Amino acid sequence: MDMFRKPLFTFEMANNHQGSVEHGKIIIREMARIIAPYRELFDFAIKFQYRDLDTFIRPDYANRDDIKHVKRFKDTRLTQEQFLELKKEVEDNNILTMCTPFDEVSAKRVGDQGYDIIKVASCSIGDWPLLEAIAATGLPVIASTAGATLETLDNVVEFFAHRRIQLSLMHCVAEYPTPNDHLEMNQISLLQKRYPKNIIGFSTHENPDDMNPIKIAVAKGARIFERHVGVATDTISLNKYSSTPEEIEAWLANAKDVFEMCGVVNERYVSSEKEKKDLQSLQRGVFAKENLTKGMAIDRNKIYFAFPCEDGQLLAGDISKYANIVLNSDIDKDKPVYTNDVAITSYRKRVQEIVRNVMKLLKKGNILIPANSSCEISHHYGIDQFEQIGVTIIDCINREYCKKLLIVLPGQDHPMHMHKKKEETFTVLYGTLHVVCDSKELDVKAGESMTVERGMKHKFSSVDGCVFEEVSTTHYKSDSYYDESEEFVDPRKTKVFITQEMLNNFK
């Protein structure tokens, strides 16, 4: 909803309008004056409280002036017409309207009167008859959470989620005022982690001149904020947890400063030009180790890295196993290589895509592999043709005996080759492996094995995808002899490591 596109600051009028419509308008106008410089940054709401006193107060207590809250509610009572007059004042000042109902009659009035947001007070967080009435309004809901157990909060979140009602939660401590050692600011983080789909805020009752809580709340990622407000006069004094217009001005200024310090949310920030220049002045540049010619592919044997670098120079950080770098001009020995001198093609995302497809096939076959395994992606004719020609090899152990897992994707072939030193046995764990060995063709199915002796030419493929185990004598890097090796790309293998995080993502 658009009203939650920006951080929302709510001013709770409660009884600080002292039951006076005219004094209530003064408070509203003062808040409108204070928020004027911040409207581009924040959204604002003014909140009222509704109680249907004829039914809210039990009949035998209706005249009990010795009960603090009963007396306060009666002394500050307004008619619905008077509340609507105050609501119009809020709307005329282009401020959102919010109201807290404390009974079902009041909840219906909030909906019928067209408030923007409906609020659940902490004392009502587990009041299911009232929550039913609040949900029936269809309005977005902001709920304070003081005193509620996690079980209650779980149930409330589920309750509104099932009804597709937007719910935001406010960390709140219902001590008036709240001492600093009871603020429990870490609860904001708890609510964010437990309810990631809900906006989390901070409803505050600390000493109004203490700006540390709002700074902490903003830094922790709260996006809705609430304070009690009022305007003192010769006859009206404010309680210890309500803010004057001047204190609200300081509150907003501190919030603005911290929002600016915290920067962007849920995305990586963009470096300034100064930061880029400062970092580049400390980085190593790429230099030619020998005379390099146009059209040559750069590898680490042909270059070296040294400090300081030149403006526009290729940097050490640009060189990776996933980058194919080809010169488009000649470079003399010991001269810097500039970005304008090369064409760079990165296939990091391509490798990541291949790893995802391999992991999906392993999961489909219910094949377990050790974490932090070394993995080779063989792409004999280039990584762009990997799905047609290639194989993925996971090295498990290589001593006097050797064990590997080989993954053949659907429709993938592996070229004809042989080994002079190594003898190997294939056992299919998942799918069907089509093998051409010593001029014979056979299909090896899950649970079946075959042996390839030294000197036997063989190749394999799979129509639907296959995972097989290779157990062999020691593997030697120079012991694979291909019929078509002269046509292969260099390098024809890319190494990656299978991390525990990768495995967890595909469990």
Secondary structure, 3 states (H helix, E strand, C coil): CHHHCCCEEEEECCCCCCCCHHHHHHHHHHHHHHHHHHCCCCEEEEEEEECCHHHHCCHHHCCCCCCHHHHHHHHCCCCHHHHHHHHHHHHHCCCEEEEEECCHHHHHHHHHCCCCEEEECHHHCCCHHHHHHHHHCCCCEEEECCCCCHHHHHHHHHHHHHCCCCEEEEEECCCCCCCHHHCCCCHHHHHHHHCCCCEEEEECCCCCCCCHHHHHHHHCCCCEEEEEECCCCCCCCCCCCEECHHHHHHHHHHHHHHHHHHCCCCCCCCCCHHHHHHHHCCCCEEEECCCECCCCECCCCCEEEECCCCCCECEHHHCCCCEEEEECCCECCCCECEHHHEEEEECHHHHHHHHHHHHHHHHHCCCCCCCCEEEEEECCCCHHHCCCECEEEEEEEECCEEEEEEEECCCEEEEEEECCCCCEEEEEEEEEEEEEECCEEEEEECCCEEEECCCCCEEEEECCCEEEEEEEECCCCCCCEECCHHHCCCCCEEEEEECHHHHHHCC
